[in-house]
Amino acid sequence: MNKNKYTHLEISVPNIRHNLRYFRSFLRETTKLLVLVKAYGYGHGIGEFSRILEDNGVDYLAVAFPGEGVAIREAGIKLPIIVLSGGMEHYPLMIRNRLEPSLPCPEAFERFMQEAVAMKQKDYPIHIKLDTGMHRLGAEEEDIQSIIEKLPGTGSIRIASVFSHLAASGEEKHDDFTRKQIARFESLSHMLMSHLDYKPMRHLLNSAGIERFAPEAQFDMARLGIGLYGMSYVDKNRLKPTAYLKAPVLQVKTVQPGETVGYSRAGKVTAPDTRIATLAIGYADGVNRHLSNGKASFSVKGHRAPTIGNVCMDMCMLDVTGIDVKPGDMVTVLGDDPTIFELADILGTIPYEILTSVAYRVPRIYTF
Ligand SMILES: *Cc1c(COP(=O)(O)O)cnc(C)c1O
């Protein structure tokens, strides 16, 4: 157990391992596993966190932007890294840092080849993204034809993988559509690969896809994101929370009816001897302001205490009446009580956004 008495995000490495084992159990021994560490590792950190993943046998990493990949390289991580949404102007930076681009269209393919030639690269690994129905990024049939036409004389690059992304792999009502995406991926990837004299890897599944479509569509690699961080589309009880946002109580005071708490006098005190605890965490740390005025409650010494008044930038207040709380006591704002699911429900969003909203200024502390 970690004894830190300051605001921090505690990352449980044993729980990360537990979740990793769960997702691996769906995959064949030979199937590679890529972990998504975009958006600061879904809030879990970038350099040190990537090292933990490397130590736990993850084969590949992926980020959204080149800067995230550079941060991982600066931490000394040697794993291959795919950059999913890097722009053309970043290709030289990516090559200098051995970051592997995802190329979604003939224009990107051509431009990357030019940069690779200019930088005297040979067989530089790239990844071709196919659009099988998500309609965000990816090559469709015509684009693939033009990429094929550009293939001769591409000694500067090598297609390390061909991949696509599922739009609704966690939702049963879209399973027919998901199966269409799988079939489309088979045919589009085959179309491209039939023009190569080597065999790139293929990958399609995200977290929910691994849980629900691994037997039919795991191909050579799977891409694990939100699942690693505790979200299951099949049975949430099989996974463990991995991030615990904690903050200390700075002061406890007694406030009487008629008085108010915080900005705009939004927190109206109605009961005699109401006990107010002020925490060292606010909306700038990731406590969404829509959690103000009792919308959420946090865990204090085994009890749940509701927010009172508006969440401030660096602090927020809880009604801790009846709970034995003193300055220095730690409060769990997010973790197993409340969970990312509970806060996502209150805020009308998805667990992804809860995790990615924890601010950079909150130190990440890894417990082993
Ligand atoms: C973010 C992302 C994933 C991971 O999705 P999860 O739902 O978090 O598992 C997989 N593949 C691509 C291309 C992504 O952008």
The ligand as a Gaussian input file, in Angstrom:
#p B3LYP/6-31G(d) Opt

LIG

0 1
 C       -7.547000       3.620000     -29.447000
 C       -7.405000       2.537000     -30.437000
 C       -7.502000       1.184000     -30.061000
 C       -7.884000       0.741000     -28.665000
 O       -9.254000       0.809000     -28.479000
 P       -9.891000       0.329000     -27.090000
 O      -11.347000       0.473000     -27.315000
 O       -9.382000       1.255000     -26.055000
 O       -9.439000      -1.057000     -26.896000
 C       -7.223000       0.218000     -31.013000
 N       -6.901000       0.560000     -32.278000
 C       -6.843000       1.845000     -32.688000
 C       -6.518000       2.135000     -34.103000
 C       -7.098000       2.876000     -31.785000
 O       -7.044000       4.144000     -32.198000

